[in-house]
Amino acid sequence: MSALTKNGQWQQAIDLFDLIFIRDGDSSSGLQADSFSYGAVLSACAKGRNWVRAFALFEEMKASGVKPNEFHYSSLMTACERAQQPRKAIEVFEEMQAKFSKVL
């Protein structure tokens, strides 16, 4: 997925994610998305300015038990910024700041 995204084929990266990982109760592939695969697909969404899909995947990631890290938040903010959604990017930043300031 990362290679596709880097080569400008971000939509194919998202399609690949949809194809190979268990989602919405479909266990036909047998693969569970992890932190790295969500990171790759969020990066693809950012490249494609697809902030709506990025938010949906981010929420799906959290619901599946994968804890977001700084890279996930950064990709989500980038998707918002590229799609000209500055308020959403600020909301994501504030959520990230609240989450990680408690760690320090």
C-alpha positions as CSV (number, residue, x, y, z in Angstrom):
1,M,0.0,0.0,0.0
2,S,2.8,2.4,0.8
3,A,4.5,1.7,-2.5
4,L,1.3,2.4,-4.4
5,T,0.7,5.7,-2.5
6,K,4.3,6.8,-3.1
7,N,3.8,6.2,-6.8
8,G,0.6,8.3,-6.9
9,Q,-1.7,5.4,-6.9
10,W,-3.4,6.3,-3.7
11,Q,-6.9,5.0,-4.8
12,Q,-5.4,1.6,-5.6
13,A,-3.8,1.5,-2.1
14,I,-7.2,2.2,-0.5
15,D,-8.8,-0.5,-2.7
16,L,-6.1,-3.0,-1.7
17,F,-6.7,-2.3,1.9
18,D,-10.5,-2.9,1.4
19,L,-9.7,-6.1,-0.4
20,I,-7.3,-7.8,1.9
21,F,-8.3,-7.0,5.5
22,I,-11.2,-8.2,7.6
23,R,-13.7,-5.4,7.9
24,D,-17.4,-5.2,8.9
25,G,-17.5,-8.8,10.0
26,D,-16.2,-10.2,6.7
27,S,-13.6,-12.7,7.6
28,S,-13.0,-14.2,4.1
29,S,-9.4,-12.9,3.9
30,G,-8.4,-14.0,7.4
31,L,-6.1,-10.9,7.8
32,Q,-6.6,-8.4,10.5
33,A,-5.6,-4.8,9.9
34,D,-2.9,-3.5,12.3
35,S,-1.2,-0.2,13.1
36,F,1.0,-0.3,10.1
37,S,-1.7,-1.2,7.6
38,Y,-4.0,1.6,9.0
39,G,-1.0,4.0,8.8
40,A,-0.5,3.1,5.1
41,V,-4.2,3.5,4.2
42,L,-4.5,6.8,6.1
43,S,-1.4,8.1,4.3
44,A,-3.1,7.1,1.0
45,C,-6.2,9.0,2.0
46,A,-4.1,12.1,2.8
47,K,-2.4,11.8,-0.6
48,G,-5.8,11.7,-2.2
49,R,-7.3,14.5,-0.1
50,N,-10.0,12.0,1.0
51,W,-10.6,13.4,4.5
52,V,-14.0,11.8,4.9
53,R,-12.6,8.3,4.2
54,A,-9.7,9.0,6.5
55,F,-12.0,9.9,9.4
56,A,-14.0,6.8,8.8
57,L,-10.9,4.6,8.7
58,F,-9.5,6.3,11.8
59,E,-12.7,5.6,13.8
60,E,-12.7,2.0,12.5
61,M,-9.1,1.6,13.6
62,K,-9.9,2.8,17.1
63,A,-13.0,0.6,17.3
64,S,-11.0,-2.4,16.3
65,G,-8.6,-1.9,19.2
66,V,-5.7,-0.4,17.3
67,K,-4.4,2.6,19.2
68,P,-3.6,5.6,17.1
69,N,-0.1,7.0,17.3
70,E,1.4,10.3,16.1
71,F,1.7,9.1,12.6
72,H,-2.0,8.2,12.3
73,Y,-3.0,11.6,13.7
74,S,-0.5,13.3,11.3
75,S,-1.9,11.5,8.3
76,L,-5.5,12.5,9.3
77,M,-4.5,16.1,9.8
78,T,-2.7,16.1,6.4
79,A,-5.9,14.7,4.7
80,C,-7.9,17.5,6.2
81,E,-5.3,20.2,5.3
82,R,-5.1,19.0,1.7
83,A,-8.9,18.9,1.4
84,Q,-9.0,22.4,2.7
85,Q,-10.7,21.5,6.0
86,P,-8.7,23.5,8.5
87,R,-11.3,23.3,11.3
88,K,-11.2,19.5,11.1
89,A,-7.4,19.5,11.1
90,I,-7.4,21.7,14.2
91,E,-9.9,19.3,15.9
92,V,-7.6,16.4,15.2
93,F,-4.6,18.3,16.5
94,E,-6.4,19.1,19.7
95,E,-7.5,15.5,20.2
96,M,-3.9,14.4,19.6
97,Q,-2.5,17.0,21.9
98,A,-4.9,16.0,24.7
99,K,-4.1,12.3,24.3
100,F,-0.4,12.7,24.2
101,S,0.0,15.5,26.8
102,K,-1.4,13.1,29.4
103,V,1.4,10.7,28.6
104,L,4.1,13.2,29.4
